[in-house]
């Protein structure tokens, strides 16, 4: 809807690595916990990459070059979602 593309410093820059990681995990036969752990790492890598991008959409687009060095807020939410999914599948042993 928003016509965002990879590299535009949006949630897509985290969702794409998550999807690719989950596809690779499925192809390799990894279990769900391992697949989500790998997807979370891919999400973190994607989030880190947004720091080198200039925002092209949303409120942050008004600041263009000032967004360099900052992670994208939407991408941060994407990381939180995959981390929460992983935590749900692999509950902390300290709570047992």
N, C-alpha and C positions, 0 to 999 in steps of 0.2 A: 504494500500500500504506500509506504513512504519512499519507495524506490531506492532504498539504501543498498549499497554493495559492500563486499568485503573491502576493508581498508578505509572505510568512511568513518571509523571510530564509533561504532554502534554495537549493540547487543549481538549483531551478526558475527562480529569478530571473535566472539566466544562461542556462540551456538554452532558455528561451522566446525571448529576443532572438536567440540563435543560430539557432534554427529559423526564426523570422520573417525574419531577414536572408537565410538561405540560400534560402528560398522566393522572396523578392523578387529575389534575384540570378538565380535560375533563370528567373523570369518575364521578366527584362530581357535574358536571354541572356549574362550575364557569364561569363567563363571561370572555371575552378576556383580559380586563384590569387587572382583579384580577389574572388571570392565568399567565400573563406576569410579574406581580409584584412578584408573588411567584417564578416564574422561575428565575427572576433576583436575588432574595434572595438565591435561591439554587445555582446559579452561583457564587455568592460572597462566599458562604460557601465552594464550591469546589475550588475556587481560593485560599482561605485562607489555605485549606488543602494542596495545592501544596507546601507551605512553609516548610512542614515537610518531603517532598519527595526529593529523589536524582534523578537528570535528567538522563534519559536513552537514549534519542534520540535527534537529532539535534545538533546545535552548543554547547548548554549548556552541552551536555553529555561529552564533553572534560574536564569539570571542576568537574564532579562527586560530591564529598563531599562539594566542595565550593559552590554548589547550595543550600545547606541546609539553610533555613531561608529566601530564596528569592522566590518570586512568579514567576511562569512560564510566559514567555512573550506571548506565544500562548494562554494560558488560560486567560490572561488579555484581549486579543482581543475578546475572547468569551464572557466575561463579558460586554465589550463595545458594542458588537453586540446586546445582549439581552436587555441591558439598552436603546439602541437606538430604538429598536422595541417598548419597553414599552413607551418611550417618544413620539413616533409617534402616538401610540394609545391613549395615555392620555396626550395631549399637556398641557404645563404649563399654569395655569390660569393667570399668570402675563403677558402673551403675548396677552390676550384678551382685 
